[in-house]
């Protein structure tokens, strides 16, 4: 115990929100210092396979634009590790960047993971972090981290409901007395919304666009509820029929239509959690409402869309993109909370 404390004075604990779309790194005492896309660009020719060329934003800028011999890879898919080797290299890069040097004392790391991971998937996350230079690795479930980061009083005997919509998964958790009473994870989130927009544009306008353009459309004009004055955006792509470059005008109503099936899946998951909730907790949720976190919470009118369906107040958490990373960091800093929430 004494040795751990002594080592802790020379090493900075690190909290990682290892997301499908973005990875956030929080260093104890410094706050969130890294917020970059979960993308790795590697050289993939026969002479130097696997050499890292770029990580994060620089690598994301290469998506869909790489020549032969260079690959831009997203090592996380649907909230889990799809490429172990690249995930390890990405975590190592972010840890070294966070420490600004290759430190002699390895840090303790807490990684946030989706609810319901299998034992094999949890082991892969822990081994990735250990291989990347961690002294000790703890895991915390996403709904719990999101609730802590959103400032909910998780230790009280009152129920709180949080929905975290990330890139790969949507996590729904009912929390009371410091534990998850009910939780649900579905693989419908930001990435599936981007693909839905791409498919809609292809089918309705015969225009081929890439992942990055789909995401840009969602961010700039995406809306879950009708808007008084629809937003408009010029979208460029390749015409499916002529093969030539073309520009179309897309409205927020188009995007709402494109995303409707995926948004319905998210609302159905929320309804199933509410239906299986103990009556006493249900009263607390009616009183406290539902908190939205994650990048998906930034979609215009999503709070109203969900509120109209479940007939409960829905609020967007403060800085929803940062809630999970903040909550993971708070759990890392509070030893009692760490012992209660971390799991193998």
VOPAGU-2260 file (C-alpha; in pm, 1 decimal, decimal comma):
REM VOPAGU-2260
SITE   aa  ch    i         X         Y         Z
SITE  UNK   A    0       0,0       0,0       0,0
SITE  UNK   A    1     282,9     238,7      97,3
SITE  UNK   A    2     476,0     142,7    -215,7
SITE  UNK   A    3     166,1     210,3    -429,9
SITE  UNK   A    4     132,7     558,6    -279,4
SITE  UNK   A    5     504,4     625,7    -330,8
SITE  UNK   A    6     483,0     516,4    -695,5
SITE  UNK   A    7     166,0     723,5    -733,4
SITE  UNK   A    8     354,0    1043,6    -647,7
SITE  UNK   A    9     583,8     992,0    -948,8
SITE  UNK   A   10     317,3     861,1   -1187,1
SITE  UNK   A   11       6,0    1035,3   -1311,7
SITE  UNK   A   12    -312,3     827,5   -1314,9
SITE  UNK   A   13    -477,1     826,7   -1655,5
SITE  UNK   A   14    -846,9     784,4   -1743,6
SITE  UNK   A   15    -931,1     682,1   -2100,0
SITE  UNK   A   16   -1266,7     699,3   -2276,7
SITE  UNK   A   17   -1177,4     452,4   -2551,8
SITE  UNK   A   18   -1452,5     529,5   -2799,7
SITE  UNK   A   19   -1534,5     397,5   -3144,3
SITE  UNK   A   20   -1533,4     751,3   -3287,5
SITE  UNK   A   21   -1309,2     945,8   -3045,2
SITE  UNK   A   22   -1063,3     871,7   -2767,3
SITE  UNK   A   23   -1043,8    1111,4   -2472,9
SITE  UNK   A   24    -760,4    1102,5   -2221,0
SITE  UNK   A   25    -780,8    1266,1   -1879,6
SITE  UNK   A   26    -471,3    1298,3   -1659,7
SITE  UNK   A   27    -514,6    1332,2   -1283,1
SITE  UNK   A   28    -472,4    1694,6   -1179,3
SITE  UNK   A   29    -468,8    1821,7   -1539,8
SITE  UNK   A   30    -816,2    1739,2   -1675,2
SITE  UNK   A   31    -891,0    1624,9   -2031,1
SITE  UNK   A   32    -577,4    1682,8   -2234,9
SITE  UNK   A   33    -647,6    1466,5   -2540,5
SITE  UNK   A   34    -967,3    1450,9   -2745,0
SITE  UNK   A   35    -890,4    1296,3   -3083,5
SITE  UNK   A   36   -1053,2    1060,1   -3336,4
SITE  UNK   A   37    -989,8     687,0   -3282,4
SITE  UNK   A   38    -809,6     648,0   -3615,4
SITE  UNK   A   39    -461,0     516,8   -3698,9
SITE  UNK   A   40    -286,1     562,9   -4035,7
SITE  UNK   A   41     -31,7     292,4   -4117,0
SITE  UNK   A   42     206,1     212,5   -4398,8
SITE  UNK   A   43      86,1    -106,3   -4562,9
SITE  UNK   A   44     336,3    -176,0   -4841,0
SITE  UNK   A   45     551,0    -489,7   -4860,6
SITE  UNK   A   46     858,3    -315,1   -4720,1
SITE  UNK   A   47     725,9    -171,3   -4392,2
SITE  UNK   A   48     388,0    -319,7   -4299,4
SITE  UNK   A   49     235,5    -169,7   -3986,9
SITE  UNK   A   50     455,9     140,4   -3951,1
SITE  UNK   A   51     248,7     413,7   -3781,6
SITE  UNK   A   52     227,4     731,2   -3991,0
SITE  UNK   A   53     -34,6     926,3   -3796,5
SITE  UNK   A   54    -279,9     889,4   -3507,2
SITE  UNK   A   55    -592,6    1084,6   -3418,2
SITE  UNK   A   56    -705,2    1392,9   -3611,7
SITE  UNK   A   57    -419,0    1375,8   -3861,7
SITE  UNK   A   58    -508,5    1012,8   -3939,8
SITE  UNK   A   59    -882,6    1090,1   -3965,4
SITE  UNK   A   60    -809,7    1357,6   -4226,1
SITE  UNK   A   61    -667,3    1074,1   -4439,4
SITE  UNK   A   62    -987,0     860,0   -4427,8
SITE  UNK   A   63   -1108,5     787,5   -4779,8
SITE  UNK   A   64    -812,2     974,1   -4933,7
SITE  UNK   A   65    -517,1     736,6   -4890,1
SITE  UNK   A   66    -303,7     616,4   -5181,7
SITE  UNK   A   67    -194,7     253,6   -5224,6
SITE  UNK   A   68      44,9     159,6   -4948,7
SITE  UNK   A   69    -125,4     368,3   -4676,2
SITE  UNK   A   70    -429,1     258,9   -4473,4
SITE  UNK   A   71    -639,2     468,8   -4236,3
SITE  UNK   A   72    -782,0     224,0   -3980,7
SITE  UNK   A   73   -1046,6     262,1   -3711,6
SITE  UNK   A   74    -935,7      -6,3   -3462,5
SITE  UNK   A   75   -1257,1      12,3   -3256,2
SITE  UNK   A   76   -1590,5    -109,8   -3394,6
SITE  UNK   A   77   -1928,3    -106,7   -3217,3
SITE  UNK   A   78   -1758,0     -17,7   -2888,3
SITE  UNK   A   79   -1516,4    -313,8   -2890,5
SITE  UNK   A   80   -1164,4    -376,4   -3015,8
SITE  UNK   A   81   -1165,9    -485,0   -3380,0
SITE  UNK   A   82    -787,4    -461,6   -3429,9
SITE  UNK   A   83    -590,5    -546,6   -3115,4
SITE  UNK   A   84    -247,4    -446,1   -3249,6
SITE  UNK   A   85    -363,1    -105,2   -3374,3
SITE  UNK   A   86    -560,8     -35,3   -3054,2
SITE  UNK   A   87    -250,5    -103,6   -2846,7
SITE  UNK   A   88     -41,2     129,3   -3065,4
SITE  UNK   A   89    -309,2     398,2   -3047,4
SITE  UNK   A   90    -334,6     376,2   -2664,8
SITE  UNK   A   91      46,6     382,0   -2635,1
SITE  UNK   A   92      62,8     692,9   -2855,8
SITE  UNK   A   93    -201,0     874,3   -2647,1
SITE  UNK   A   94     -39,4     772,3   -2314,8
SITE  UNK   A   95     302,9     897,8   -2428,3
SITE  UNK   A   96     146,9    1217,9   -2560,1
SITE  UNK   A   97     -38,2    1265,3   -2230,2
SITE  UNK   A   98     282,7    1218,9   -2029,8
SITE  UNK   A   99     475,7    1432,5   -2282,1
SITE  UNK   A  100     766,9    1192,7   -2244,9
SITE  UNK   A  101     838,8     826,3   -2200,6
SITE  UNK   A  102     809,5     812,3   -1822,6
SITE  UNK   A  103    1007,5     564,1   -1612,0
SITE  UNK   A  104     709,8     502,9   -1382,8
SITE  UNK   A  105     415,4     343,4   -1558,0
SITE  UNK   A  106      72,1     498,9   -1488,2
SITE  UNK   A  107    -242,0     338,5   -1346,0
SITE  UNK   A  108    -508,9     348,3   -1613,5
SITE  UNK   A  109    -886,2     331,3   -1595,2
SITE  UNK   A  110   -1059,8     252,5   -1923,7
SITE  UNK   A  111   -1429,5     304,6   -1985,1
SITE  UNK   A  112   -1600,8      16,1   -2169,9
SITE  UNK   A  113   -1955,7     -48,8   -2298,0
SITE  UNK   A  114   -2195,7    -236,7   -2070,2
SITE  UNK   A  115   -2222,0    -611,3   -2131,9
SITE  UNK   A  116   -1877,4    -680,0   -2278,7
SITE  UNK   A  117   -1782,0   -1046,8   -2278,1
SITE  UNK   A  118   -1491,8   -1171,8   -2066,8
SITE  UNK   A  119   -1280,1   -1201,5   -2382,5
SITE  UNK   A  120   -1356,3    -842,2   -2486,5
SITE  UNK   A  121   -1273,6    -708,6   -2137,4
SITE  UNK   A  122    -947,3    -905,3   -2139,2
SITE  UNK   A  123    -856,7    -756,6   -2479,3
SITE  UNK   A  124    -905,7    -401,0   -2345,9
SITE  UNK   A  125    -697,3    -470,4   -2033,5
SITE  UNK   A  126    -419,0    -639,7   -2231,0
SITE  UNK   A  127    -411,6    -349,9   -2479,3
SITE  UNK   A  128    -363,5     -99,0   -2197,0
SITE  UNK   A  129    -102,8    -317,1   -2019,5
SITE  UNK   A  130      91,9    -365,2   -2345,3
SITE  UNK   A  131      74,7       9,3   -2403,3
SITE  UNK   A  132     258,7      72,5   -2074,1
SITE  UNK   A  133       7,9      65,3   -1785,9
SITE  UNK   A  134     115,8     -43,0   -1436,8
SITE  UNK   A  135    -238,8    -142,3   -1342,0
SITE  UNK   A  136    -564,8    -135,6   -1540,4
SITE  UNK   A  137    -919,3     -81,8   -1411,9
SITE  UNK   A  138   -1240,8     -95,4   -1614,6
SITE  UNK   A  139   -1559,4     103,1   -1558,6
SITE  UNK   A  140   -1889,1      65,2   -1743,9
SITE  UNK   A  141   -1997,4     348,3   -1971,7
SITE  UNK   A  142   -2343,6     425,5   -1825,0
SITE  UNK   A  143   -2187,8     462,6   -1478,6
SITE  UNK   A  144   -1904,3     685,2   -1604,6
SITE  UNK   A  145   -2154,6     898,1   -1801,1
SITE  UNK   A  146   -2373,8     943,6   -1491,5
SITE  UNK   A  147   -2077,3    1049,1   -1273,8
SITE  UNK   A  148   -1952,9    1286,7   -1545,9
SITE  UNK   A  149   -2299,3    1440,1   -1584,5
SITE  UNK   A  150   -2295,4    1526,1   -1212,9
SITE  UNK   A  151   -2568,9    1282,4   -1103,5
SITE  UNK   A  152   -2572,0    1177,6    -737,3
SITE  UNK   A  153   -2512,5     807,3    -799,2
SITE  UNK   A  154   -2458,7     711,6    -432,5
SITE  UNK   A  155   -2806,9     819,6    -320,4
SITE  UNK   A  156   -3108,2     589,3    -295,8
SITE  UNK   A  157   -3275,5     781,7    -576,7
SITE  UNK   A  158   -3290,0     643,9    -928,3
SITE  UNK   A  159   -3121,5     824,1   -1218,0
SITE  UNK   A  160   -3144,1     730,5   -1585,7
SITE  UNK   A  161   -2869,0     817,0   -1831,8
SITE  UNK   A  162   -2847,1     756,9   -2209,5
SITE  UNK   A  163   -2498,5     779,3   -2357,4
SITE  UNK   A  164   -2499,9     785,7   -2738,9
SITE  UNK   A  165   -2145,5     737,6   -2863,8
SITE  UNK   A  166   -1999,4     639,6   -3199,2
SITE  UNK   A  167   -2042,4     261,9   -3178,6
SITE  UNK   A  168   -2296,4     198,0   -2902,7
SITE  UNK   A  169   -2586,3     357,0   -2719,4
SITE  UNK   A  170   -2571,3     281,2   -2346,6
SITE  UNK   A  171   -2876,9     315,9   -2124,2
SITE  UNK   A  172   -2837,3     278,7   -1748,2
SITE  UNK   A  173   -3058,2     314,7   -1441,6
SITE  UNK   A  174   -2837,7     393,8   -1143,4
SITE  UNK   A  175   -2915,5     386,6    -771,3
SITE  UNK   A  176   -2701,6     342,9    -456,4
SITE  UNK   A  177   -2379,6     346,7    -657,3
SITE  UNK   A  178   -2472,6      56,8    -885,7
SITE  UNK   A  179   -2636,9     -20,4   -1218,3
SITE  UNK   A  180   -2988,2    -151,4   -1147,8
SITE  UNK   A  181   -3080,4    -197,8   -1514,6
SITE  UNK   A  182   -2857,6    -147,3   -1815,8
SITE  UNK   A  183   -2885,3    -197,7   -2187,8
SITE  UNK   A  184   -2635,6    -155,2   -2470,1
SITE  UNK   A  185   -2728,5    -148,6   -2839,4
SITE  UNK   A  186   -2496,8    -122,2   -3139,3
SITE  UNK   A  187   -2689,2     168,8   -3289,8
SITE  UNK   A  188   -2522,5     506,9   -3244,2
SITE  UNK   A  189   -2334,6     781,2   -3430,8
SITE  UNK   A  190   -2164,7     555,6   -3688,3
SITE  UNK   A  191   -2492,6     388,0   -3788,2
SITE  UNK   A  192   -2652,4     732,5   -3827,8
SITE  UNK   A  193   -2366,8     836,1   -4062,2
SITE  UNK   A  194   -2418,5     521,8   -4272,8
SITE  UNK   A  195   -2796,2     581,2   -4281,5
SITE  UNK   A  196   -2735,2     932,4   -4419,9
SITE  UNK   A  197   -2493,6     795,1   -4683,3
SITE  UNK   A  198   -2750,9     532,2   -4791,5
SITE  UNK   A  199   -3033,3     788,3   -4806,1
SITE  UNK   A  200   -2831,7    1028,1   -5025,7
SITE  UNK   A  201   -2734,7     739,5   -5255,0
SITE  UNK   A  202   -3092,2     611,7   -5291,2
SITE  UNK   A  203   -3273,6     945,6   -5320,6
SITE  UNK   A  204   -3018,1    1151,4   -5514,9
SITE  UNK   A  205   -2801,6     882,8   -5681,9
SITE  UNK   A  206   -2503,8    1049,7   -5514,9
SITE  UNK   A  207   -2214,5     860,3   -5358,8
SITE  UNK   A  208   -2061,8    1025,3   -5050,2
SITE  UNK   A  209   -1807,0     902,4   -4795,2
SITE  UNK   A  210   -1819,4     840,9   -4419,3
SITE  UNK   A  211   -1669,6    1178,6   -4333,6
SITE  UNK   A  212   -1928,7    1363,2   -4545,5
SITE  UNK   A  213   -2208,6    1162,0   -4379,8
SITE  UNK   A  214   -2078,8    1268,7   -4039,5
SITE  UNK   A  215   -2046,0    1633,8   -4148,0
SITE  UNK   A  216   -2408,6    1634,3   -4268,1
SITE  UNK   A  217   -2524,6    1490,1   -3932,5
SITE  UNK   A  218   -2330,4    1754,7   -3736,7
SITE  UNK   A  219   -2422,1    2054,4   -3952,4
SITE  UNK   A  220   -2791,7    1996,0   -4031,5
SITE  UNK   A  221   -2893,9    1676,0   -3848,4
SITE  UNK   A  222   -3219,1    1700,4   -3652,0
SITE  UNK   A  223   -3437,5    1443,8   -3473,5
SITE  UNK   A  224   -3743,3    1672,7   -3450,1
SITE  UNK   A  225   -3905,2    1899,8   -3712,8
SITE  UNK   A  226   -3751,5    2248,2   -3719,2
SITE  UNK   A  227   -3941,2    2574,5   -3768,1
SITE  UNK   A  228   -3690,8    2676,1   -4033,9
SITE  UNK   A  229   -3520,0    2373,0   -4192,2
SITE  UNK   A  230   -3141,2    2390,3   -4228,4
SITE  UNK   A  231   -2986,5    2352,9   -4576,0
SITE  UNK   A  232   -2645,0    2225,2   -4686,6
SITE  UNK   A  233   -2468,5    2183,0   -5020,1
SITE  UNK   A  234   -2336,0    1826,7   -5050,4
SITE  UNK   A  235   -2075,0    1718,7   -5305,2
SITE  UNK   A  236   -2021,3    1364,7   -5425,5
SITE  UNK   A  237   -2002,9    1137,9   -5729,9
SITE  UNK   A  238   -2311,9    1076,5   -5940,8
SITE  UNK   A  239   -2393,7     704,3   -5946,2
SITE  UNK   A  240   -2532,5     717,4   -6301,2
SITE  UNK   A  241   -2293,5     945,9   -6491,9
SITE  UNK   A  242   -1987,1     889,6   -6271,0
SITE  UNK   A  243   -1926,8    1267,0   -6272,0
SITE  UNK   A  244   -1893,7    1494,8   -5968,8
SITE  UNK   A  245   -2218,2    1658,6   -5863,0
SITE  UNK   A  246   -2357,9    1890,5   -5593,6
SITE  UNK   A  247   -2702,1    1857,2   -5433,2
SITE  UNK   A  248   -2896,2    2054,5   -5172,5
SITE  UNK   A  249   -2985,8    1859,2   -4859,5
SITE  UNK   A  250   -3220,4    1980,4   -4584,0
SITE  UNK   A  251   -3254,3    1890,3   -4215,6
SITE  UNK   A  252   -3587,2    1723,9   -4306,6
SITE  UNK   A  253   -3398,0    1490,9   -4543,4
SITE  UNK   A  254   -3155,5    1401,6   -4263,8
SITE  UNK   A  255   -3439,9    1341,2   -4017,4
SITE  UNK   A  256   -3598,0    1102,5   -4268,1
SITE  UNK   A  257   -3259,3     931,1   -4320,2
SITE  UNK   A  258   -3206,1     873,6   -3946,0
SITE  UNK   A  259   -3562,5     779,4   -3845,1
SITE  UNK   A  260   -3511,6     399,3   -3824,9
SITE  UNK   A  261   -3197,6     426,7   -3611,3
SITE  UNK   A  262   -3357,0     686,6   -3381,5
SITE  UNK   A  263   -3657,9     455,7   -3343,3
SITE  UNK   A  264   -3423,9     172,6   -3234,5
SITE  UNK   A  265   -3273,6     400,6   -2967,8
SITE  UNK   A  266   -3618,9     505,6   -2842,6
SITE  UNK   A  267   -3734,6     139,5   -2837,8
SITE  UNK   A  268   -3431,0      46,0   -2624,5
SITE  UNK   A  269   -3517,6     329,4   -2384,4
SITE  UNK   A  270   -3881,0     211,6   -2365,3
SITE  UNK   A  271   -3772,8    -146,7   -2287,4
SITE  UNK   A  272   -3555,4     -20,8   -1997,8
SITE  UNK   A  273   -3842,5     189,6   -1861,2
SITE  UNK   A  274   -4083,8    -106,1   -1888,9
SITE  UNK   A  275   -3855,6    -333,5   -1684,5
SITE  UNK   A  276   -3792,0     -78,6   -1409,8
SITE  UNK   A  277   -3905,4    -141,1   -1048,5
SITE  UNK   A  278   -4205,7      84,7    -964,7
SITE  UNK   A  279   -4027,3     274,0    -684,8
SITE  UNK   A  280   -3741,1     367,0    -916,0
SITE  UNK   A  281   -3987,5     468,1   -1188,3
SITE  UNK   A  282   -4120,1     741,0    -955,5
SITE  UNK   A  283   -3766,8     881,2    -919,3
SITE  UNK   A  284   -3718,8     892,9   -1297,6
SITE  UNK   A  285   -4049,7    1079,5   -1339,4
SITE  UNK   A  286   -3918,7    1333,3   -1086,3
SITE  UNK   A  287   -3553,2    1353,1   -1201,8
SITE  UNK   A  288   -3598,5    1302,5   -1576,0
SITE  UNK   A  289   -3353,0    1141,4   -1819,8
SITE  UNK   A  290   -3003,1    1273,8   -1893,6
SITE  UNK   A  291   -2852,2    1251,9   -2244,3
SITE  UNK   A  292   -2474,2    1232,7   -2287,5
SITE  UNK   A  293   -2226,9    1146,2   -2563,9
SITE  UNK   A  294   -2184,4    1295,7   -2911,1
SITE  UNK   A  295   -2533,6    1181,8   -3013,7
SITE  UNK   A  296   -2683,0    1412,7   -2749,1
SITE  UNK   A  297   -2576,3    1706,3   -2971,2
SITE  UNK   A  298   -2821,7    1609,0   -3248,4
SITE  UNK   A  299   -3076,4    1891,1   -3263,6
SITE  UNK   A  300   -3410,6    1809,5   -3105,2
SITE  UNK   A  301   -3313,1    1461,7   -2984,1
SITE  UNK   A  302   -3413,6    1549,3   -2626,1
SITE  UNK   A  303   -3758,9    1661,3   -2749,0
SITE  UNK   A  304   -3791,3    1355,1   -2976,2
SITE  UNK   A  305   -3729,2    1112,3   -2686,8
SITE  UNK   A  306   -3934,7    1317,6   -2440,7
SITE  UNK   A  307   -4238,5    1308,8   -2673,9
SITE  UNK   A  308   -4212,1     928,1   -2704,6
SITE  UNK   A  309   -4163,2     832,6   -2336,8
SITE  UNK   A  310   -4351,4    1134,6   -2193,4
SITE  UNK   A  311   -4078,8    1216,6   -1946,1
SITE  UNK   A  312   -3846,8    1518,4   -1922,3
SITE  UNK   A  313   -3517,4    1463,1   -2111,4
SITE  UNK   A  314   -3215,9    1689,8   -2053,3
SITE  UNK   A  315   -2884,1    1718,0   -2235,9
SITE  UNK   A  316   -2591,1    1690,0   -1991,9
SITE  UNK   A  317   -2339,4    1974,1   -1966,8
SITE  UNK   A  318   -2069,6    1924,9   -2235,0
SITE  UNK   A  319   -2213,2    1582,3   -2324,7
SITE  UNK   A  320   -1908,2    1476,8   -2530,5
SITE  UNK   A  321   -1687,6    1498,6   -2221,5
SITE  UNK   A  322   -1917,8    1334,2   -1962,0
SITE  UNK   A  323   -1781,4     978,9   -1991,8
SITE  UNK   A  324   -1415,6    1088,5   -1976,3
SITE  UNK   A  325   -1487,3    1316,8   -1678,9
SITE  UNK   A  326   -1674,9    1042,6   -1494,7
SITE  UNK   A  327   -1393,3     792,9   -1556,6
SITE  UNK   A  328   -1145,7    1048,4   -1420,9
SITE  UNK   A  329   -1354,5    1115,0   -1108,1
SITE  UNK   A  330   -1381,0     742,0   -1038,4
SITE  UNK   A  331   -1002,2     715,2   -1076,6
SITE  UNK   A  332    -939,6     999,6    -831,1
SITE  UNK   A  333   -1178,6     876,1    -562,0
SITE  UNK   A  334   -1035,0     556,0    -410,9
SITE  UNK   A  335   -1362,3     455,6    -241,3
SITE  UNK   A  336   -1551,1     506,5    -567,1
SITE  UNK   A  337   -1277,7     322,1    -756,6
SITE  UNK   A  338   -1305,2      17,6    -530,5
SITE  UNK   A  339   -1683,5      19,6    -562,8
SITE  UNK   A  340   -1711,7      66,1    -940,2
SITE  UNK   A  341   -1403,7     -88,2   -1102,4
SITE  UNK   A  342   -1429,1    -448,9   -1215,6
SITE  UNK   A  343   -1206,8    -713,8   -1370,9
